[in-house]
Amino acid sequence: MTCATKQQLKFFSRPYQRRMGLIPMSISMLMAWIFIAFTFCVASATDRQFVLWGSLMLVTVPAFAFFVAMLSFHGLRDSQQKHVLTIDGDQVSLYSYDQQLRMRVNKQISLEDVTSAEYFQPSDTASLVLNGGASNLEIPLWAFGQETEKQIVNCVKSSGVKIIGNPK
């Protein structure tokens, strides 16, 4: 797709249920919580027979549980965010709405002011960072889906911005 500079394009983020990597991540989280519960039960039962092993497990299992809790919180937080990207001529606007915090953020940058652009992958966490002289704009490409991701990257490329990284 080509991006004419006079054309206004709007891209809407996909609903959370259709975002890339949701099913594998959900299965992994479920397995991790089951593993934590099982390991904690085993550590509690063997604490009296194997004091050193049981004590070590009773310390490491909560640390792992904290890590998994933070991943779960981050996933839940991502599920509550919606994004709308508008490319209007040389102006790029990203409107983000967090349903959980009820917070709206609108960021804009002119493509003429962009000095460099960085593309980060893999596609389930892909983002495009537009670096300007006074401001930066990070576009969460993972929220839009692969086809829309390609359209956004091609549109930025066609405006003359060199993208560092390996966009598809």
SVG drawing of the C-alpha trace seen along z (x, -y; Angstrom):
<svg xmlns="http://www.w3.org/2000/svg" viewBox="-13 -20 33 57">
<polyline fill="none" stroke="black" stroke-width="0.4" points="0.0,0.0 1.3,-3.4 0.7,-6.4 -0.1,-9.6 0.9,-12.6 -2.5,-14.4 -4.5,-11.3 -5.8,-10.8 -5.5,-7.2 -6.9,-5.9 -5.9,-2.6 -7.7,-1.1 -6.1,1.4 -7.6,4.9 -9.8,6.1 -7.8,7.8 -9.3,11.2 -7.8,11.0 -4.4,9.7 -1.4,11.8 0.0,14.1 -3.0,14.0 -3.7,17.8 -0.1,19.0 0.4,16.4 -2.8,17.3 -1.9,21.0 1.6,20.3 0.2,18.2 -2.2,20.9 0.5,23.5 2.8,21.2 0.1,20.7 -0.6,24.4 3.2,25.1 3.5,22.5 0.6,24.1 2.0,27.6 5.5,26.6 4.4,24.7 2.4,27.8 5.4,30.1 7.8,27.6 5.4,27.3 5.1,31.1 8.8,31.8 9.9,28.9 10.1,31.2 11.9,34.1 14.4,32.1 14.9,28.9 17.4,27.2 15.5,28.2 12.1,27.3 13.3,24.0 15.0,23.1 11.7,23.9 9.7,21.9 11.9,18.9 12.1,19.3 8.5,20.2 7.1,16.8 9.8,15.1 8.7,16.9 5.1,16.2 5.9,12.5 7.4,12.6 4.4,14.4 2.1,12.0 3.8,9.1 3.5,10.7 -0.2,11.3 -0.7,7.7 1.1,6.5 -1.1,8.7 -4.3,7.5 -3.2,3.9 -2.5,4.4 -6.0,5.9 -7.5,2.7 -5.7,0.4 -7.1,-0.8 -5.2,-2.7 -6.1,-4.8 -3.4,-5.9 -4.1,-8.7 -1.8,-9.7 -3.0,-13.0 -0.5,-14.3 2.8,-14.6 1.1,-14.6 1.0,-11.3 -1.3,-11.2 -1.6,-8.3 -4.7,-8.3 -4.5,-5.8 -7.3,-5.0 -6.7,-2.9 -10.1,-1.6 -8.8,-0.4 -7.4,-3.8 -9.8,-5.8 -6.9,-7.8 -6.7,-9.3 -3.4,-10.2 -3.0,-11.9 0.5,-12.2 1.5,-13.8 4.6,-14.2 5.2,-15.7 6.9,-13.3 9.0,-16.3 10.5,-16.6 11.3,-12.9 15.1,-12.4 15.0,-8.6 12.6,-5.7 13.4,-2.5 11.5,0.8 11.5,3.3 10.3,6.9 9.1,9.8 5.6,9.1 3.8,9.9 5.6,7.0 6.5,5.0 6.7,1.2 7.9,-1.7 9.5,-4.6 9.6,-7.9 12.4,-10.1 12.0,-13.8 14.1,-16.8 11.7,-17.8 9.6,-14.7 9.3,-10.9 6.3,-8.8 6.2,-5.1 3.6,-3.3 2.6,0.1 2.3,2.1 1.5,5.3 -1.9,3.9 -2.9,3.4 -2.2,6.7 0.3,7.8 -1.5,6.4 -2.0,3.0 1.5,3.1 2.8,3.5 0.6,0.6 1.8,-1.7 5.5,-0.9 5.0,-1.4 3.3,-4.7 6.1,-6.0 8.7,-4.7 6.9,-6.4 7.1,-9.7 10.9,-9.5 11.7,-8.5 14.5,-5.9 13.6,-3.0 16.3,-1.4 15.6,2.3 14.2,5.0 10.6,4.1 8.8,6.7"/>
</svg>
